[in-house]
Amino acid sequence: MTTAFEIESVLGLPPEVGTLGQPLQVHREAPAYIKAILLFFAGFLFLGVASLCAFVYCNVPANQKDVLPARTILSIAGGLGLLGSGTCLGGWSKSGLGRRAPRWAYVIYRQALVVVEKQSTSIIRWNEITALVSPRPLGDFHITTRDGRTFPIRRMVRDYQGLISFIYQRAIDQIIAPAKRALDSGQSVTFGPLELSRQAIRYKGKTLPWDQIAALYIQVGRGGRRLRIRAAGSLFPWCSVDIESFSNGVLLPDLLRHVCPARFVR
C-alpha cells in the first residue's frame, strides 16, 4: 500500500496533507500512450517527407521547367521538418516520459479529497461539497464547494471509475441524505427546475401528485439523460427534463427512488 510519505514526496504535497492520515485511494495522471504513439508516427512521417524533399533538393539537378522550384522544395522541407519535430514533442508530452511529477492527481482520504492541479494543492473536506456537476456541459465532472470553488474531476487518471464512484457516493452522503431527511420531515426540496415533496412533484408552475403519475423513467441517449413523466390519462409527457443541465441533476435519480411510488423504482 502507498504510504502517506510516498504520496507527499512524489506529488510534492504540503505538510498539512500529512495530518489527514493514510490515503484510501491515489489516482495519478495516466499517460496517453495511444495518442503519444499516433503523434510519434505522424511526426516521423512528416520528418521522412521533409528528408525526402531535402534529398531531392541536394541531388536532383534544377531545371527551369520544374513545376516546383528548388527553393520551394527546400521551404517545404523546412516546414515539414518543423511540423514533424513539433508533433514528436507533442507525443513525448502525451507519453509522460521525462515528467517527474503528474500534472494532476487526486488523493482520497477519509475526511477529505486532495486535488493536485498544476503544482497547486487544494484540500476539500467532504462536508464542503455542495454540488456535483454533470460532465456533459463542461467535459468533465466538476465539484463545487461552499466557498464557490470549482474543481474538475479529470478522466485521464488511473482507475477513473474508482475515483468518480467514491466522489459520487460522498456527494450522495452530503447532498442527497439531507434532502431525504427534509422530505421525511414534510419539507419540499428543489433540484434545478423541479420541486419535490412527499405528496407531489412540481415543474414550471405545474403540480402533479405522485398517485396521478402513469409513467416515470430516466431516458438515456446521445443528448444525455432526461427525466420523463407522463400523467395518468394523458398521451403526452407532463415533463421532459434534461437532468444533466443543472447542478446535482446526476444525483436526482437517488432522490426519486426515495420519494416516488415504489412501482417506478428500478
C-alpha positions in Angstrom: 0.0 0.0 0.0 1.2 3.5 -0.8 2.2 5.4 2.3 1.5 9.0 3.1 5.2 9.8 3.0 5.5 8.4 -0.6 2.5 10.3 -1.7 3.9 13.6 -0.3 7.3 13.0 -1.9 6.0 12.0 -5.3 3.3 14.6 -5.7 5.0 17.4 -3.7 2.2 17.8 -1.2 2.3 20.4 1.6 2.9 19.2 5.2 -0.7 19.8 6.2 -1.8 16.9 4.0 0.1 14.6 6.2 -2.3 15.3 9.1 -5.1 13.6 7.1 -3.5 10.2 7.8 -3.2 7.2 5.4 -4.7 7.8 1.9 -7.5 5.4 0.9 -7.0 5.9 -2.9 -4.5 7.6 -5.1 -5.3 8.5 -8.7 -2.4 9.9 -10.7 -2.4 11.2 -14.3 -2.5 8.3 -16.7 -0.1 8.7 -19.7 -2.0 8.8 -23.0 0.1 6.1 -24.8 -2.2 5.7 -27.8 -2.2 9.4 -28.6 1.5 9.5 -28.0 2.1 6.7 -30.5 -0.1 8.3 -33.1 1.7 11.6 -32.7 5.1 10.0 -32.9 4.0 8.2 -36.0 2.7 11.4 -37.6 5.9 13.3 -36.6 8.2 10.7 -38.1 6.1 10.7 -41.3 6.5 14.5 -41.6 10.2 14.2 -40.9 10.5 11.5 -43.5 8.8 13.6 -46.2 11.0 16.5 -45.2 14.1 14.4 -45.6 12.9 13.3 -49.0 12.4 16.9 -50.1 15.9 17.8 -48.8 17.3 14.8 -50.7 15.6 16.0 -53.9 17.0 19.5 -53.4 20.5 18.3 -52.9 20.7 15.6 -55.5 18.4 16.4 -58.4 19.7 19.0 -60.8 17.5 22.1 -61.0 15.5 22.7 -64.2 13.7 25.8 -65.2 10.7 23.7 -66.3 10.2 22.1 -62.9 6.7 22.6 -61.5 8.3 23.3 -58.1 11.4 25.4 -58.0 14.3 24.1 -55.9 13.8 26.9 -53.3 10.2 26.0 -52.9 11.1 22.3 -52.3 13.6 23.5 -49.7 11.0 25.6 -48.0 8.6 22.7 -47.9 11.3 20.5 -46.4 11.9 23.1 -43.7 8.2 23.5 -42.9 7.6 19.7 -42.7 10.7 19.4 -40.5 9.4 21.9 -38.0 5.9 20.3 -38.1 7.4 16.8 -37.6 9.6 18.0 -34.7 6.7 19.7 -33.0 4.4 16.7 -33.4 7.1 14.4 -31.9 7.4 16.8 -29.0 3.7 16.6 -28.6 3.9 12.8 -28.5 6.7 13.0 -25.9 4.5 15.2 -23.7 1.4 12.9 -24.0 3.5 9.9 -23.1 4.6 11.4 -19.8 8.2 10.4 -20.4 10.7 12.5 -18.6 8.0 14.1 -16.4 9.0 14.0 -12.8 5.5 14.6 -11.3 2.0 14.3 -12.8 0.2 17.4 -13.9 -2.8 16.5 -11.8 -3.7 13.9 -9.3 -6.4 13.1 -6.7 -5.8 11.6 -3.3 -8.8 10.3 -1.3 -8.7 10.4 2.5 -11.4 9.5 5.0 -12.0 13.2 5.8 -11.1 14.9 2.5 -10.2 14.9 -1.2 -6.8 16.4 -2.1 -6.6 17.8 -5.6 -3.2 18.4 -7.2 -3.6 20.7 -10.2 -0.6 22.3 -12.0 1.6 22.1 -8.9 -1.0 23.6 -6.6 -2.7 21.6 -3.9 -6.3 22.0 -2.6 -7.7 20.1 0.4 -11.5 19.7 0.0 -13.3 18.4 3.1 -16.2 16.2 2.1 -18.7 18.3 4.0 -17.7 21.3 1.9 -19.0 19.8 -1.3 -22.3 21.4 -2.4 -22.7 20.3 -6.0 -21.7 17.6 -8.4 -22.0 18.9 -12.0 -22.5 16.5 -14.9 -19.7 16.1 -17.5 -21.9 16.9 -20.5 -21.9 20.7 -20.4 -18.3 21.0 -19.1 -16.4 18.0 -20.4 -15.6 16.5 -17.0 -17.4 16.0 -13.8 -16.9 19.1 -11.6 -17.4 19.5 -7.8 -18.4 22.9 -6.3 -17.6 23.8 -2.7 -19.4 26.1 -0.2 -16.9 28.9 -0.8 -17.6 28.9 -4.6 -14.6 27.0 -5.7 -14.9 24.5 -8.6 -12.6 21.6 -9.3 -12.7 19.3 -12.4 -12.5 15.5 -11.9 -10.4 14.7 -14.9 -10.9 11.4 -16.7 -7.2 10.9 -17.7 -6.2 9.4 -14.3 -5.6 5.8 -13.3 -8.7 4.0 -12.1 -11.0 6.9 -13.0 -14.1 4.7 -12.3 -13.0 4.1 -8.8 -12.3 7.8 -8.3 -15.7 9.1 -9.6 -17.6 6.3 -7.8 -16.1 7.3 -4.5 -16.8 11.0 -5.1 -20.3 10.2 -6.3 -21.0 8.3 -3.1 -19.7 11.1 -0.9 -21.9 13.6 -2.8 -24.8 11.4 -2.1 -23.9 11.4 1.6 -23.5 15.2 1.7 -26.3 16.3 -0.6 -29.0 13.6 -1.0 -29.0 12.3 2.6 -30.0 15.8 4.0 -32.6 16.2 1.2 -34.1 12.8 2.2 -34.4 13.9 5.8 -36.1 17.2 4.7 -38.6 15.2 2.6 -39.3 12.9 5.5 -40.0 15.9 7.8 -42.6 17.2 5.4 -40.5 19.8 3.6 -40.1 20.4 -0.1 -36.7 20.0 -1.9 -35.7 21.9 -5.1 -33.4 20.3 -7.7 -32.9 22.6 -10.7 -36.4 23.3 -12.2 -38.0 20.5 -10.1 -39.5 20.8 -6.7 -40.2 17.5 -4.8 -42.3 16.7 -1.8 -43.8 13.6 -0.3 -47.1 14.5 -1.9 -46.2 15.7 -5.4 -43.7 16.9 -7.9 -43.8 20.5 -9.3 -42.3 21.7 -12.6 -42.7 25.1 -14.3 -45.7 26.0 -12.2 -47.4 22.7 -12.7 -48.0 20.2 -9.8 -48.6 16.5 -10.3 -49.4 14.3 -7.3 -47.4 11.1 -7.2 -50.5 8.9 -7.3 -51.5 10.5 -10.6 -48.4 9.5 -12.5 -48.7 6.9 -15.1 -45.1 6.6 -16.2 -41.8 7.9 -14.8 -38.4 6.9 -16.1 -34.9 8.2 -17.0 -34.2 8.1 -20.7 -30.6 7.7 -21.7 -29.5 8.9 -25.1 -26.8 10.8 -27.0 -28.2 14.0 -25.7 -27.7 12.9 -22.1 -30.2 11.7 -19.5 -33.8 13.0 -19.4 -36.4 12.6 -16.8 -39.7 11.8 -18.5 -43.0 11.9 -16.6 -46.5 11.1 -18.1 -49.6 11.9 -16.1 -52.5 9.4 -15.9 -55.0 9.8 -18.8 -52.6 11.7 -21.0 -50.7 10.7 -24.1 -48.2 13.4 -23.9 -45.3 13.9 -21.4 -46.1 16.0 -18.4 -42.4 17.0 -18.3 -39.2 16.1 -20.1 -36.2 17.4 -18.2 -32.5 17.2 -19.1 -31.2 16.2 -15.6 -27.6 16.8 -16.7 -28.3 20.5 -17.4 -28.3 21.6 -13.7 -26.2 21.2 -10.6 -26.7 17.9 -8.8 -29.0 16.7 -11.5 -26.9 13.5 -11.8 -27.9 12.8 -8.2 -31.6 13.2 -8.8 -32.4 9.5 -9.5 -31.2 8.6 -6.0 -33.7 11.1 -4.5 -36.5 10.0 -6.8 -36.1 6.4 -5.6 -36.7 7.7 -2.0 -39.8 9.7 -2.7 -41.6 8.4 -5.8 -44.0 5.4 -5.7 -42.4 2.0 -5.4 -43.6 0.8 -8.8 -41.3 3.4 -10.5 -38.2 2.5 -8.6 -35.7 0.5 -10.6 
